[in-house]
Amino acid sequence: MTDPTPLDHAHLNAEQTGTDAARLTFFERLAEAELHLLLDAEDGDVVTPRLFDVDGTRYALAFDLPDRLTAFAGPADAATLSGRRLAAMLASEGLGLGLNLDDAPSAQLLEPAAMVWLSDTLAHAPEEAEQKIEEVTSPGQLPEALLTALDTKLGLAVGLARTGYLAGVSYAGGAKGHILGFVDTIPGAETDLARAVSEALVFSGLDAGQIDVTFLRAQQPLAATLARHGLRIDMPQPQASGPVRDPDAPPRLK
């Protein structure tokens, strides 16, 4: 028997507590998980999932461990992809997800509507805006759920920036809020980092809140100001190794 996985822990916590926060955490773990989709056939980059009909609803089957897939289906073709990619593909086809079926703690049937909700939530793009900063202050007391969600999301952003600072901010015109400044971001990573912060708000249950995101070079004055007043976030850096397979590289469903 395998040790419980992050999806197992998240599902059990959601069942035991019954809170919206716990359910959101489960869907966050599902989106970030690497899943193994059971296939009927594979032809290059086109795959045909094995589908099951339950009370008139069709479900594809996926597992967070290869051993779980094998225990359920025996030797079988599979495609490995991230939960966020799988949610988008299943939502577009009107399919539900049979997750870790058999005896895993996280075994369950997720309706097509759940895949649509997750796909839509993950597809939300942050909006760009320009505002003049009047003052930078301490971030104050932040919700623990938000800090945990940021730690989870940014912990996956390996090598995208050197560091970050979360601070309070006042804008010209009197508006106040929070700002997260990423320092020395690699070119092209801005959208991914902004989306990660947006998703952290959603999955912490604080989607009505707002954190503005800005991208700075270390020599800019605002970077030094944020470093004086803000909460420092050390971004994960890559370790020297061989090439890593990208779980987000999507196959196409047939």
C-alpha positions as CSV (number, residue, x, y, z in Angstrom):
1,M,0.0,0.0,0.0
2,T,1.4,3.4,-1.0
3,D,1.8,6.3,1.4
4,P,-1.0,8.9,1.2
5,T,-0.4,11.5,-1.5
6,P,-1.0,15.3,-1.4
7,L,-4.4,14.6,-3.1
8,D,-5.3,12.0,-0.5
9,H,-4.5,14.4,2.3
10,A,-6.4,17.3,0.7
11,H,-9.5,15.1,0.0
12,L,-9.6,13.7,3.5
13,N,-9.3,17.1,5.0
14,A,-12.1,18.4,2.8
15,E,-14.3,15.5,3.9
16,Q,-13.5,15.8,7.6
17,T,-13.8,19.6,7.9
18,G,-16.5,20.2,5.2
19,T,-15.3,23.8,4.8
20,D,-15.1,25.8,1.5
21,A,-11.4,26.5,2.3
22,A,-10.6,22.8,2.4
23,R,-12.5,22.1,-0.8
24,L,-10.7,24.9,-2.5
25,T,-7.4,23.4,-1.3
26,F,-8.3,20.1,-2.8
27,F,-9.0,21.6,-6.2
28,E,-5.7,23.5,-6.0
29,R,-3.8,20.3,-5.3
30,L,-5.7,18.6,-8.2
31,A,-4.7,21.4,-10.6
32,E,-1.0,21.2,-9.7
33,A,-0.8,17.4,-9.6
34,E,0.8,15.3,-12.2
35,L,-1.9,12.9,-13.3
36,H,-1.8,9.7,-15.4
37,L,-4.8,9.5,-17.8
38,L,-5.9,6.0,-18.7
39,L,-6.1,5.6,-22.5
40,D,-7.9,3.4,-25.0
41,A,-5.4,4.2,-27.7
42,E,-2.6,6.6,-28.5
43,D,-1.5,7.8,-32.0
44,G,1.3,10.3,-31.8
45,D,0.1,13.4,-30.0
46,V,-3.6,12.4,-30.3
47,V,-4.9,10.2,-27.4
48,T,-8.3,8.5,-26.8
49,P,-9.2,8.3,-23.1
50,R,-10.9,5.2,-21.9
51,L,-14.4,6.4,-20.9
52,F,-16.9,5.0,-18.4
53,D,-20.6,5.7,-18.2
54,V,-22.1,6.2,-14.8
55,D,-25.8,7.2,-14.7
56,G,-25.6,8.8,-18.1
57,T,-22.4,10.8,-17.4
58,R,-19.1,9.9,-19.1
59,Y,-16.0,9.9,-17.1
60,A,-12.3,9.7,-18.0
61,L,-10.0,8.0,-15.4
62,A,-6.8,9.5,-14.0
63,F,-4.5,8.5,-11.2
64,D,-1.8,10.5,-9.3
65,L,0.5,7.5,-9.2
66,P,1.3,5.1,-12.0
67,D,1.0,2.2,-9.6
68,R,-2.6,3.1,-8.9
69,L,-3.4,3.1,-12.6
70,T,-1.8,-0.3,-13.0
71,A,-3.6,-1.7,-9.9
72,F,-6.9,-0.6,-11.4
73,A,-6.5,-1.4,-15.1
74,G,-3.5,-3.6,-15.3
75,P,-0.8,-2.8,-18.0
76,A,-2.4,-0.1,-20.1
77,D,-1.5,3.0,-22.2
78,A,-1.5,6.3,-20.3
79,A,-0.8,9.9,-20.9
80,T,0.9,12.0,-18.2
81,L,-0.2,15.7,-17.8
82,S,-0.9,18.2,-15.2
83,G,-4.3,18.5,-13.5
84,R,-4.9,21.9,-15.0
85,R,-4.4,20.7,-18.5
86,L,-6.6,17.7,-17.9
87,A,-9.4,19.8,-16.5
88,A,-9.3,22.1,-19.5
89,M,-9.5,19.1,-21.9
90,L,-12.3,17.3,-20.0
91,A,-14.3,20.5,-19.7
92,S,-14.1,21.1,-23.4
93,E,-15.5,17.6,-24.0
94,G,-18.2,17.6,-21.3
95,L,-16.5,14.8,-19.4
96,G,-16.2,14.1,-15.7
97,L,-13.1,12.8,-13.9
98,G,-12.9,9.5,-12.1
99,L,-10.0,10.2,-9.8
100,N,-7.8,7.4,-8.2
101,L,-10.7,4.9,-8.4
102,D,-10.4,1.7,-6.4
103,D,-9.2,1.9,-2.8
104,A,-7.2,5.2,-2.7
105,P,-8.3,7.7,0.1
106,S,-9.0,10.3,-2.7
107,A,-11.1,8.0,-4.9
108,Q,-14.1,9.9,-6.2
109,L,-16.1,10.9,-9.3
110,L,-15.9,14.6,-10.2
111,E,-18.9,15.7,-12.3
112,P,-18.3,17.5,-15.6
113,A,-19.5,20.8,-13.9
114,A,-16.6,20.5,-11.5
115,M,-14.1,20.3,-14.5
116,V,-15.8,23.3,-16.1
117,W,-15.5,25.3,-12.8
118,L,-11.8,24.4,-12.4
119,S,-11.0,25.1,-16.0
120,D,-12.7,28.4,-15.9
121,T,-11.1,29.4,-12.6
122,L,-7.6,28.5,-13.9
123,A,-8.2,30.3,-17.2
124,H,-8.9,33.7,-15.5
125,A,-6.2,36.1,-16.6
126,P,-5.0,39.1,-14.5
127,E,-5.7,42.6,-15.8
128,E,-3.0,45.1,-16.6
129,A,-3.2,48.6,-15.1
130,E,-0.9,51.5,-14.4
131,Q,-1.1,53.3,-11.0
132,K,1.2,55.8,-9.3
133,I,2.5,54.6,-6.0
134,E,2.5,57.2,-3.2
135,E,3.7,55.1,-0.2
136,V,4.9,51.6,0.6
137,T,4.3,50.2,4.0
138,S,4.4,46.9,6.0
139,P,1.9,44.4,4.7
140,G,0.3,44.1,8.1
141,Q,-1.4,41.0,9.4
142,L,-2.1,38.7,6.4
143,P,-4.5,35.7,6.4
144,E,-2.7,32.5,7.0
145,A,-4.6,30.9,4.2
146,L,-3.2,33.4,1.7
147,L,0.4,33.0,2.9
148,T,0.0,29.2,2.6
149,A,-1.5,29.5,-0.9
150,L,1.3,31.9,-2.0
151,D,3.9,29.6,-0.6
152,T,2.4,26.7,-2.6
153,K,2.0,28.5,-5.9
154,L,5.3,30.3,-5.8
155,G,7.1,27.2,-4.7
156,L,6.3,25.8,-8.2
157,A,7.7,28.8,-10.0
158,V,11.3,27.5,-10.1
159,G,13.8,29.9,-11.6
160,L,11.2,32.5,-12.7
161,A,12.4,35.3,-10.5
162,R,15.2,35.9,-7.9
163,T,13.0,37.1,-5.0
164,G,9.8,38.8,-4.2
165,Y,8.5,41.3,-1.6
166,L,4.9,41.6,-0.4
167,A,4.0,45.0,1.0
168,G,1.2,47.4,1.7
169,V,0.8,50.2,-0.8
170,S,-1.1,53.5,-1.2
171,Y,-1.8,54.9,-4.6
172,A,-2.4,58.4,-5.9
173,G,-6.1,59.1,-5.4
174,G,-6.2,57.4,-2.0
175,A,-6.6,53.7,-3.0
176,K,-4.8,51.2,-0.7
177,G,-4.0,47.6,-1.0
178,H,-1.1,45.1,-1.3
179,I,1.6,44.8,-3.9
180,L,3.9,41.9,-4.6
181,G,7.1,42.9,-6.4
182,F,9.1,40.3,-8.2
183,V,12.8,41.1,-8.6
184,D,14.9,40.0,-11.6
185,T,12.1,38.1,-13.3
186,I,13.2,36.1,-16.4
187,P,11.8,37.5,-19.6
188,G,8.4,36.0,-20.5
189,A,7.6,34.7,-17.0
190,E,5.5,37.8,-16.0
191,T,2.2,36.3,-17.0
192,D,2.8,33.0,-15.2
193,L,3.8,34.8,-12.0
194,A,0.8,37.1,-12.1
195,R,-1.5,34.2,-12.7
196,A,0.0,32.3,-9.8
197,V,-0.7,35.2,-7.4
198,S,-4.3,35.4,-8.8
199,E,-4.8,31.7,-8.3
200,A,-3.4,31.9,-4.7
201,L,-6.2,34.5,-3.9
202,V,-8.9,32.2,-5.4
203,F,-7.8,29.0,-3.8
204,S,-7.3,30.7,-0.4
205,G,-10.9,31.8,-0.6
206,L,-9.9,35.4,-0.9
207,D,-10.8,35.9,-4.6
208,A,-12.6,39.1,-3.7
209,G,-9.3,40.6,-2.4
210,Q,-6.6,42.0,-4.6
211,I,-2.8,41.8,-4.7
212,D,-1.2,44.0,-7.4
213,V,1.9,42.5,-9.0
214,T,4.9,44.4,-10.4
215,F,8.2,43.3,-12.0
216,L,11.4,45.1,-11.1
217,R,15.1,44.9,-11.6
218,A,17.2,44.9,-8.4
219,Q,18.7,48.4,-9.2
220,Q,15.3,50.1,-9.4
221,P,14.5,52.4,-6.4
222,L,11.1,50.7,-5.8
223,A,12.9,47.3,-5.4
224,A,14.9,48.8,-2.5
225,T,11.8,50.3,-1.0
226,L,9.9,47.1,-1.1
227,A,12.9,45.3,0.5
228,R,12.8,47.7,3.4
229,H,9.1,47.5,4.2
230,G,7.9,44.2,2.6
231,L,7.7,40.5,3.5
232,R,10.6,38.8,1.6
233,I,9.7,35.8,-0.5
234,D,12.7,33.7,-1.6
235,M,11.8,32.2,-4.9
236,P,12.9,28.6,-5.6
237,Q,15.9,28.3,-7.9
238,P,16.7,25.4,-10.3
239,Q,19.3,22.9,-9.4
240,A,21.8,21.7,-12.0
241,S,20.4,18.6,-13.6
242,G,19.4,17.1,-16.9
243,P,16.3,18.1,-18.9
244,V,13.0,17.7,-17.0
245,R,9.8,16.6,-18.8
246,D,7.1,19.3,-18.9
247,P,3.9,17.8,-17.4
248,D,1.9,20.7,-19.0
249,A,2.7,19.6,-22.5
250,P,-0.8,18.6,-23.6
251,P,-1.8,15.7,-25.7
252,R,-5.0,16.2,-27.8
253,L,-8.1,14.3,-27.0
254,K,-9.7,12.3,-29.8
